[in-house]
Amino acid sequence: MKEKEITGYSGIRGLFVVSMVLMMVAITVVPAAALTTLPYKHCNISVANDNGTRFYDFYEDNYYMKFDGGGLNALHITTDPSLPYGQTTSVTGNNGFCEGTFYVSDTGGRGYDDDIILMFATNSSDDDFTLTINASGYQWTPTTNKLPPSNNDITYVPAALYDTFGPANFSYGPQIYKMSSVVNYPLFYGQDMSQTTDPFKMKMMFIDLNVGALGINSSLSSGGMAEVDYTLENFTGFGAFNAYAWCLSSNQGQGISWTNRVLDAGSSGYTVSL
């Protein structure tokens, strides 16, 4: 585990050499759109942040989607910090523009997540949209005793992440399921999992919010939740946000083992349609 702090030739011969170099570059360049389809668990992911991950697991700038336990009951997405168990939210925008705020909460018995990672998934083919994320919340040095940090060890950090993302930041997919403890688990509430053809598959990016979540704690800003302010511009189509939680020390070990439920009772999530 680590934490980052948030630096000649001329004439015909020359023309021949230049031509050969250009040919080699053309042959070896990997297309920017090349994506990786992920399994539903036991995989490493990178993030779209310019500064990479805040922590890491086995490889520099990678988190491990473990999901041998944990699962779908503790983590939620909510538009109101007074409603920590969340809800499913669908918003629409005009002229390719949408903005809003949601929160990532944890109602589990552990009482904390050392870091929150956001997924944005879409089947849109737009090649010039921008997604700006402004994330605020609490930071602390992860404990190694499976206990939450004390109030003396936490710091509220406004704009812990302020970054803009676009089509070039998609690294994964296209696929119809998200990483979870359950195989073939939907990307969003209400998804028809029988639709498996390309138009229904979604590409994904992961965004490290650089903050954690601290249970249900009314004495803390936003109840200890991670706050996400987003702005989506020049976007046409459908997009879904999901949340993931990483811990250094837990009953599930180190890694990501929690995400928001999007199937059956207790579901929460956030989708946009423009």
N, C-alpha and C positions, 0 to 999 in steps of 0.2 A: 504494500500500500504506500502511496505517496501523495503529497499535496503539492500542487504548483503554486507559486506566488503569483497573486493576482494584483537577439538581439539578433614571306608569302610568294603564294604562287601567282603567275601572271599568264596572259594569253590563253591559248587553247588548253594548256595543261591546267591552268587555274580554273577555267570554266568547267573542265571535266571533274575536278575535285569537288567544286561547289555543287555540281549536279549530283554526284554520288552521295554527298552529305545530305542533300535535300531528299533524295530517294530513301536513304536510311531512316531519316526522321519520319517520313511519311509512312514507312513500313512499321516502325516500332512504336509510334504514338498510340496509346490506348484511348479509345473513344471516351469522351467525358461522360457519356450517358451510360457507360457500363455499370451494371448494378449486380449485387450479390443477393441471391435468395437465401433467407435465413431459416434454419430449423426452428421449431417452436421453443426449444430450450437448449442449454449446453452449447452456447455460442458466444463468441466475443464480438462486441460492437465498438465502433469508433463514433465520435460525435462530430457535429458540424461546426462547433465553436472554433473561432480563430485560434484560441489559446489551448485547445484540446480539452481533456478531461480534468476535473479538479482533483480527483483521486484516480487510482487505477488498480487493476487486479493482477493478472499474469503478465500482461504486456503493456508497455508504455502507451498511454493515451487510449486504453481499451478498458471497457467494463465487461464482466462476465455475466451473461444471462443464465443463472443457475437453475432456479425454479424446481429444486428437488422437494421443497416444502413451501411454506409461506403461502402465497397464492393470491386470492381474489377478495378477501373480506376486509382487509385493514386499510387499503389505500382508496381514496375517493377524489373526484373532481367536483367542485361546488362553485356556484356563482355567489354564494353568501357565506361568509365565515361563521355566521350563527347557525348554519345548517351543515355540520361537519360530515354527515353521511352522504351529502351530495345529491345530485339529480342528473338526468340526461337533458342536455341543452342543445337545441338546434337553432342557429341564427342565420339570417340572410342579410346580404348586403346589396348595395346599388353601385352600378358602374365599376364593378371590379374592386370595390373598397369595403372593408369591414374592420371594425376594431372592437375590443372588449376586454374584460377582466375576468379571470377565474382563479381559483385557489386549489392547491393540492393538500389534502388533509390526511391524517393517519388516526384511526380510531382503534387500532389494535392494542393488545395488552403490553407489547414491548414499549410503546409510548414514544418512539422516535425513529426517524430515518436519517442517516448521516448525509445523504445527498438525494436530490430529486432530479430525474432525467425526464425530459419531455419528448414524446414522439409526435411528429407531424406526418400524416400519410394522406396521399391524394392519388386520384387517377387522372387528374388534369394534365393536359399536354402543353399548358402555357410555358413559354420559355423566357418570360421576362418579369414574372411576378416577384415581389419582395415580401418577406415575413419578418417583421421587427419584433423582437422579444425583449421586454424589460422585466426582469425578475428580481423580487426582493424577498428577504426572509432572514432566517438565523443561520449563522455559521458557528462551528465549534470544532475542536480537535476530537476525532472519533475516539470513543473509549474502547478498551479491550476487555471489559468485564461484563459485556452484555447488558449494561445499565445505561440509562439516558444521562446526558451531561447535566451537571448542576446549573442552576441559574447564574452562578458566578462565572461559568465557563462559556456562556453563549453570548454572541454579539449580533445585534440586528444590523443588517447591511442593506441599505436601499440600493437599487440598481446593481446588485451583485453580478448580474449579467445584463448588458445592453448591447445587442448585436443584431445584425440584419442578415437574413439568409435568403437563398434563391434556388432556382432549379439545379444549379451546379452542386448543391449541397446534398442532394439525394444520393445515398450510397447503397440502399437495400431495396429488395423487391425485384420485380412486381409480384405481389402475392396477396391472398385474400385473408390471411390470418396474422395475428400478432403473437409475440412471444408471451408465454404464460405457463402456468403449471398444467394446462389442459391442451391436448392436441387439437388443432384446427379450431382455435378460439377466435371469434370475430374481432375485427378492427374497430367496430362501432356498434352501438345499440341499434337493433332492427335490421342488421345486415342479413341478407339472404345468402346463406352459405352454399346453396345449391348452384349459385351463379359463379362458375369457375373460369369463364373465358376471359381473354385479355382485357376487354373493356371494364371488367369488374375488379381486376387486380390493381393494387395500389403500390406506389413506390414510397419509401420511407426515409426520413432523416431523424436522428436523435440529437437533442440539444441539452447540454448540461446546464441546469439552472444555477449552479454554484451555491445553492442553499439547501438546507434540509427541512424536515417537518418535525414538529414537537407535540404530538398527541393533541388532546383537547385541553387547552390551557388559556382560559379567558383573561389571564393577567398579562399575556404576551400580545404583541402587535399581530393583528389578523389571527388571533387564537393560536399562534405558533405555526401557522400554515405557510407554505410557499405561495407567494402572490405572483401571478403572471398577467402582465398587461401586453396585449398583442395588437399589431396593426398589419393587416393583409391588404396589399395593393396590386393592381393590375392582374387580378386573379379571376379566372372564370372556371367554375366547376365546383366540385365537392371536396372537402378536406376534413380530416378527423384528428383530434388531439387525444393522446393517451399519456398517462403518467406512469413512471417506474420509480422504485425506491431501491437505493443501494445502502448496505450496511457493512461496516468492517467486522463487527462482532455481534452475532445474533445466534439464536437457536438453529438457524438455517446456515450458519457459517458466513463467510465473506462473499459478497456479490449481490446481484439483483435477483430478488425472489418475490417481488410484490408488484402488482399492477392493478388498475381500477377494473372492477367487474363491469362487463357490458352485456351480460346475458342473464335473464331471469331477474327475480327480486333483488333489490340492493344495487342495481346498476347505476353507474354514473359515467358521464363522458361529455364531450363538447365537440360539436360538428359545425361546419360552416358551409353554406351554399350560396354561390354568387353567380 
